[in-house]
Amino acid sequence: MTGGAPIAPDDLNWHDGVLVDLHVSGLMGTVQHLDLICDLYAEGVDSENRLRLRCRAESVRAFRSSLDLSRLMRHRGAGNINYCHMIEEDGVYHLTLMLFGGTLEVSATQFSMERINE
């Protein structure tokens, strides 16, 4: 959250952002989480700096990925994210992240985003 107001994934311009890290937790528990750490331009690609944000998927239902790590690394300087799209169906949110190096899809009951300092 920034200034107490939630940030929705569709409120941000993901193009030319950088997927920095992803982390799946709770595989052996009752609730699974997935964190995407991304550097995104908050004001669009004309902004000077990217902001580091955590996009957290809570109560993950499905996670699909096809990632070429060498391509992701090669494109991180200019930005390895092409775009992000989210839809909601029957109370489940589906986030699709198209990358210059693959695709990442996450289905979860809730998504939240917050600015982080790293």
C-alpha positions in Angstrom: 0.0 0.0 0.0 1.1 3.5 -0.7 -0.3 6.3 1.5 -2.9 3.9 2.9 -4.5 3.4 -0.5 -4.4 -0.1 -2.1 -2.7 -0.5 -5.5 -4.4 -2.7 -8.0 -2.4 -4.6 -10.6 -4.4 -3.0 -13.4 -3.7 0.5 -12.0 0.0 0.2 -13.0 1.9 0.3 -16.2 3.8 -3.0 -16.3 5.4 -2.5 -19.7 9.2 -2.4 -19.5 9.0 -3.3 -15.8 11.4 -5.9 -14.4 10.4 -9.2 -12.7 13.0 -9.3 -10.0 11.9 -12.4 -8.0 9.1 -14.8 -7.4 8.4 -16.8 -4.3 5.8 -19.5 -3.6 5.1 -20.4 0.0 2.8 -22.6 1.9 2.8 -25.6 -0.3 2.5 -28.0 2.6 0.0 -25.8 4.5 -3.7 -25.0 4.0 -3.1 -21.6 2.3 -0.7 -20.9 -0.5 0.8 -17.5 -1.3 2.8 -16.3 -4.3 4.9 -13.1 -4.2 6.1 -11.4 -7.4 8.7 -8.7 -6.7 8.7 -6.2 -9.6 10.3 -2.9 -10.5 7.6 -0.9 -12.3 7.2 2.6 -13.6 4.4 4.1 -11.5 3.9 7.1 -13.8 4.4 5.2 -17.1 7.5 4.4 -19.1 8.4 8.1 -19.3 9.2 8.1 -15.5 12.8 8.3 -14.5 12.7 5.5 -11.9 11.0 2.3 -11.3 9.4 1.5 -7.9 9.9 -1.9 -6.2 6.5 -3.5 -5.6 5.4 -6.8 -4.1 2.3 -8.3 -5.8 1.0 -11.0 -3.4 -1.5 -13.6 -4.5 -3.3 -15.1 -1.6 -5.1 -18.4 -1.5 -3.5 -19.5 -4.8 -5.6 -21.9 -6.8 -3.3 -22.4 -9.7 0.1 -21.3 -10.9 1.4 -21.9 -14.4 4.7 -20.7 -15.9 6.9 -21.1 -18.8 10.0 -19.1 -18.2 13.3 -19.0 -20.0 15.6 -17.7 -17.3 18.5 -16.7 -19.7 16.1 -14.5 -21.7 14.6 -13.0 -18.5 18.1 -12.1 -17.3 19.1 -10.7 -20.7 16.1 -8.4 -20.9 16.1 -7.1 -17.3 18.0 -3.9 -18.1 15.4 -2.6 -20.6 12.6 -4.4 -18.8 11.6 -8.1 -19.1 7.8 -7.5 -18.6 5.7 -6.9 -21.7 2.3 -6.5 -20.1 0.0 -7.7 -17.3 -3.7 -8.4 -17.4 -6.1 -9.4 -14.7 -9.7 -10.7 -14.9 -12.1 -11.9 -12.3 -14.4 -15.0 -12.7 -16.6 -16.3 -10.0 -14.6 -14.8 -7.1 -11.2 -15.9 -8.5 -8.8 -13.5 -10.0 -6.6 -14.6 -12.9 -3.3 -12.6 -13.4 -1.4 -13.1 -16.6 2.1 -11.7 -16.9 3.6 -11.7 -20.4 7.4 -11.5 -20.2 10.2 -11.2 -22.7 11.2 -14.7 -21.7 7.9 -16.5 -21.0 4.5 -16.4 -19.4 3.4 -16.5 -15.8 -0.3 -17.1 -14.8 -1.6 -17.0 -11.3 -5.2 -17.7 -10.1 -6.0 -16.7 -6.6 -8.9 -15.4 -4.4 -7.1 -12.2 -3.6 -4.2 -10.0 -4.9 -2.6 -7.1 -3.1 0.3 -4.8 -4.0 2.5 -2.8 -1.8 5.6 -0.7 -2.3 8.7 -2.1 -0.7 12.2 -0.8 0.0 15.0 -3.2 -0.9 
